[in-house]
Amino acid sequence: MDEIYRRLREKLDQVPIGFPESKGAIEILKNLFTPEEAELALNLPMVTKSLEEIAAELNEDPAILREKLDSMASRGTVLAVEKGGKLLYRLLPSVVGFWETPFWPGRRDERTLKLAPLWRNYFEEKFAYEVGDRKQIIFRIIPVDIAISPKSMITPFEDVMELLKPLNYFAVAHCPCRQIAAFTGDGCNHSLEVCLHFDSMGEYMVKHGMAREITREETIKILRKANEEGLVHMTDNHQGKITTICNCCGCCCIFFRMLKEMNLPRAVAKSNYVSKVDTELCAACGTCAERCPMQAIKVDDFAVVNEEKCVGCGVCYPTCPQKAITLVRKPEDKIMEIPDRKTYINNLLKEKGLIP
């Protein structure tokens, strides 16, 4: 029986963000796929294909195959979307995929309570290094726009409001990181329903009860509230249309854990800004230090920012009563270039040895 899951794990590892070998990986797959589903998954594409194409490749009746695929889609292991009147399917990878899908609905049930410790152990053993120890960084910080000094330049792909403009469908789900932490004895009091997804992924999530549809205006309200709460915006580390905005806390977020606990400095790309304090305005109240997810601010006579630790998120700004802290653009020799989407994907594929 385990042989099916071993073969499936090997297949799921042959994508840009893979699924490294461990006993924990097999246990996760057993909780996500029945043996019959695992057998079918071995023959499913990792890129979207029409129902008719997949049925022809597998020599299966399309109606029967659709029933199986829709069942797997509802369990969060297969992506199912409709475009131009055609049903399209593909096997989901680990990220964005079957790591998150059981937790997006926000349910505390037998399935999520089983998966939470499995994922936590697997993260610490193997998965953190798959996600966070990369030449091509996967995720990046979006700076808080209102925190940026008027004197600083901001490009469209660093402005969260600009990033929303080309998007057409908006959905919000519950944060997997905070649920896994809560279900394994930790957790925090930050808001849970703050995981934003867009367009085809958002539609899939809503259709299968993993998220709820929201408007563009509601999306902006969630981002503003997250900002006020001290949560950090993160998104795909490429230019062009994005698929996700996470609103992350410094205690439960796997990306912050990789930065702070596992010494993986490339776990997430810092923004091209750094916090600066006007010492004449600073009242040394300590609010900025309390909110900083990286513990990058110390307060004595005034707040002092450790620029090496600062990720340039800007959550220190909104609650500063004196408006003594802002984000300023880094010197040009420290600016991190954000690749276009094609380059980003190619870099990930090359790093995994999937293309020359």
Secondary structure, 3 states (H helix, E strand, C coil): CHHHHHHHHHHHCCCCCCCCCCHHHHHHHHHHCCHHHHHHHCCCCCCCEEHHHHHHHHCCCHHHHHHHHHHHHHHCCEEEEEECCEEEEEECCHHHHHCCCCCCCCCCCHHHHHHHHHHHHHHHHHHHHHHHCCCCCCEEECCCHHHECCCCCCCHHHCHHHHHCCCCCEEEECCHHHHHHHHCCCCCCCCCCCEEEEHHHHHHHHHCCCCEEECHHHHHHHHHHHHHHCCEEEEECCCCCCCEEEEECCCCCHHHHHHHCCCCCCCCECCCEEEEECCCCCCCCCHHHHHCCCCCEEECCCEEECCCCCCCCCCCCCCCCCCCEEEEECCHHHCCCCCCHHHHHHHHHHHCCCCC
